[in-house]
Amino acid sequence: MEDLSRKLRTFAIEIASSFHGVKEATGHNDGKQIEEFQEHQAWLKGLPWCSCFVSYCFLKAAGKLKIERPFPQIAAVDNLKAYAKHKGWYHDNVSFIPQAGDIFVHIGKTADQSHTGFVKDFIDGKIITMEGNISNKVSSRKFLKTDAYITGFIRVMT
């Protein structure tokens, strides 16, 4: 099961990375590709899409492996964290060592300040990310693992 889970996470981050540079059409959480990440659900149109991006990449990775999607599309970061806690996948950012394909979580003071994305790599205490909805596009950043911005991680399992 761990081997399949690792493959799933690897495919998910590869898929996420393939979208690096994809931008919103007008800077208002919109555009053809953004709507694809939101799985064409009208109620999501115009809303922040970081969690939808993560869900979409796992959907496509599961399809590549011909397995069931590991979790439903989840549009809110708080709900993604709650779902992961329920499944036993959530880990606080204390002693957890992230791997490529894990999901990082930032819970802000309000829901619209929360954010999520992928761990692309973890090297020398630095997390390299691949995220949707950063400056209106899919992009990568670096954080120290000790940065207060990262509040936890999700390791999706099959």
N, C-alpha and C positions, 0 to 999 in steps of 0.2 A: 504494500500500500504506500509506503514512503517513497518508493521509486516512482510510482505513477504520480504521486503528489508533486514530487520534485520536477518531473517532466511537465506537468500542468503549469507549475509556477514558471518554469523556464520558457515554455511557449508563450505564456501570458506576457512576460517582460519583453520577449522578442517582438510580439505583436504590438505592444505599447511603443516600443522603440521605433517601429516602422512608421509611426505617425508623428515622429519628432518634427516640429515645425508647422504642423497643420494649425491653421488660424481660424478664428471666428470670422464670419463674413463682415460684420459691422462693429464688433466689440461689445455686443450685447447678448452674449451666450447664444449665438445663433450661427446658422450656416448649414449646408448640406451634410458635412461630415459630423458636425456637432449633433445634429438631429439623428444621425446614424448611431452615434454613441448613446443617445437617449432612447434608442430603439423605436424611434418615431412615435413616442407616446406624447400626444398633444399637450397633456397637462404639464409636461416637463419643459416645453418650449420656452426659452428665455430664462430658464433657471440655471444656477451654477451646475456644472457638469463633471466635476472632478471624480465623484463617486460613480457616476454613470460610465465614465471612461474606464475605471477599474473593472466594473461589472462587465462591460462590453468585451474587454480584452480577455477576461476569464471565460466568457461565453464562447468566443472564437477559439481559444485554446482548447476548451473541452470538445468543441466540434472537430478540431484537428485530431484529437485523440479518440474521437468517437465514444465519448463518455458523457454522462449527464452533467449538465452545468452544476458547479459546486454550490452556488447560491443564486437566489433570484436577483433581478436587477434591483439595486438599492440606490436610491437617488440622494439620500441624506447621510452625511458622514456619521452622525450620532446613531442612526439606525444600522449602519454597517458595523460599527463598533459593538452595538448591542447584539446583533446577530452573531458576530464572531465570538463574543463572550459566551453566548448560549451554546455554541458549538465547541467551546474549549480551544479556540484558535487564537484568542487575544492574549497578548503579553505586554505587561508594562515595560517601559523603557528603563529598566534597572540593570539586570544581569543578562537580558536576552541579547543574543548575538544574531543580528539580521543577516539574511542571505538574499541573493538575487531572486526576485519574484515575490518576496514578502511585500506586504502593504504597510506603509507607515500611516500613522493617524496623528492628526493635530486637532484637538478639541479646543475651540476658542470659547470666549465668554458668551457668545451668542452663536446660534446655528450657522449664520452666514459668515462667521469668522472661522469655522471649522474647515479642515482641508484633508485630503488624502491623496496618495499616489503610490507608485512602486519604488521599492528599493532596487536600483539597477546593479549596484555593487556596494560592497562595504570593505574599505581599505584603510588601514592605519587609523581606525577610529572615525573615519569620515564616511558618511552615507552619500552615495551618488544616486539621485532620484530620476525618475521619468514620470511626469505629472501632466494631467490634463487641467486646463483652466488656470494656467499661470501666465499672467499678462496676456490673457485672451488666446492662448495657444497651448499646444503640447510642447513641453520643454523639460530641460534637465537642470538640476541645481545640486549644490553640495552643502551638507550640514555636518557639523560634529555630532556624533551620537549623543554627546552630553548636552547638546543644545536643548533648551527648554521647549523649543518649538515642537519637537517630536515627543508626543505623549505616550505612544505605544506602537505596537506592531501586530499585524495579523499574518499568521502562517496558514494559508488555506491547505486543507487536507482533503483527500478523496475518500 
